[in-house]
Amino acid sequence: MAERNNELDQISNQLNEHILAVKGTLELVDTSITEDDLHELLLKAIGRMDIVQRISDDMLVALKNCLDKMGEIKE
């Protein structure tokens, strides 16, 4: 069970890292000077959001596995 907790903590930390990076990127968008800067920042934010989506999917799979294991133990 500790291994699953560590896995969930790791996934959570990755999500937090990418969410903060997107937030910072969007704050930079607000202060960008040129259209090229704006475009580049938006591409970075979109890339990070893709990563957040993949990590979220991983977290859901890990949670489902935990719940399945808990169900097996109760039986």
Secondary structure, DSSP 8 states (H G I E B T S, - for coil): -HHHHHHHHHHHHHHHHHHHHHHHHHHHHHH--SHHHHHHHHHHHHHHHHHHHHHHHHHHHHHHHHHHHHHHHH-
